[in-house]
């Protein structure tokens, strides 16, 4: 079995594990699978969960696509080679409860026909209401995993996430960050098999972290005002994904499957004209915390 097929098979197992774990958490809804083929080469398994106890809408995608590098891909994606291969798992969860967070994960592997390869991925969290203690525990979980591989991973990948998941036209981060990395080929003593293990462990950590957040932010009652704020924050999420997200852009520029690419968008979102939170409100506090370089671990 070639290395890229081995990686693809392990990513499929990650998708299976995450879906089973999230169904156990939701206790009502189950994932519906949609198999698809890409005309240019490859395909994937899109799995969507809707109308659950926890999840209003969530998606766990696996894809394995390959084919010729087009002139557009060379110029806009800076790919150097004639054929590409890309496989990965991408997840976005949009909960019903405004006090539960949106959470996103992606692990991916890219290989060119000239032998160049790299890994990318990460997990980040977008609470509608920022709970400092919950954000700290989220970051601790990521740091603990990173530290088992390399002491530089967490500080480097956290900064990368702060800079990547940023909405310039709003001058705010998408959420409380997390970790993000891309074009990772090796790191000191870490080689390809190590980076693959890191990606797989990151995938297995995802449902653990989400379950922890649900337990920490267990408010079961909310108002229409809370839902309005939730939907406004979802609107910010949409803005980032459509304007700045590289994965979305890659999918659209490589003739990807539109429904699978845009599964990251919430079922309902709002753009209230000139929305201003009340002074000294939880909503205003959340906006004040959507900044880069916050030391979330200080709130443990």
Steps between C-alpha positions, in 0.01 A plus 500: 500500500642840402553765765225724370246216496604404854441858613164510325386179672601634840312823435190295422535332840526844661175600330330182627622555858390863512154426361442217749617717790282797403191281453556364852522857630188620318286198596235582241615565146735294285724585206365456150765405244528633148759334275627711213746488212713783364498524122870582487597208726415366843202559725391484860253426777298792631317433826247747637318506833197728550222572749660319790491564872836676479562566133285718280733420212838332480714343234789254500655477153756260361648571158765352275549696178769498236570597143685742275619834634321764295650834403261670743621275782863576413446874499257537791599209726872508413517126431824379341438177312276337243282272717369546854352271765314630805316317775358612831222526754316825567246562776276787603236485774226758548311434826148607592594631843653851481723405793654208313777594255549458130803276456702428189770250417694410191781252440637466150784355295619635167740337254632607162629275223850647549518344848423814700252438783365677806251472782263764631219530746393608846204554729347836586198608702248779446282551809195720459565602863863479610543313827861565607531183707356282223732663245795431731413131529461478122846644448648277769372192318667616180823592677520164676482318166743736328754466782520122454641565151699824518532782751472758221175364356250670732653851508566497126165351401302720742653814348432361154134444594467851646631648176310267267157505666481879491240715326687813386192696398358450852836527679410199709597135525242244394498354850747403771738338253663165558777357285560516127788380285567459130774382263654297782757259354726425793597650834837419652475127583140471376454341158206393285371217721517725807305777328238248391464374858462858619221557248322178602526581872369849431198343331435273799535798736225696325193325648669495843541877490147560373344279766700687763363832376141375509551387859668828604238720334191302592245785515175338388280809472545802276299792367417640158766765566761227550396342169525836323855540625583140405382567145696826475815315605421230243488777242859590586592134455345504154689817406833340586430173322382659176757779480819371662500123556764332284332160513180646358697677229694183414180300467338758277810535282549125453145421384407367844152393598314817600267340757795343680711817487221718639384251764699718743233770486227508768138429424399842634709817536428873526640833392323756717573850376746683727444259788639646823502297822384661820766653721649263758306208352633146441482575129724807539744299712519233231589760236771639727666157514513436126863607475827342395764386749268441796665275759201275559702267723513779758131432572548139612 
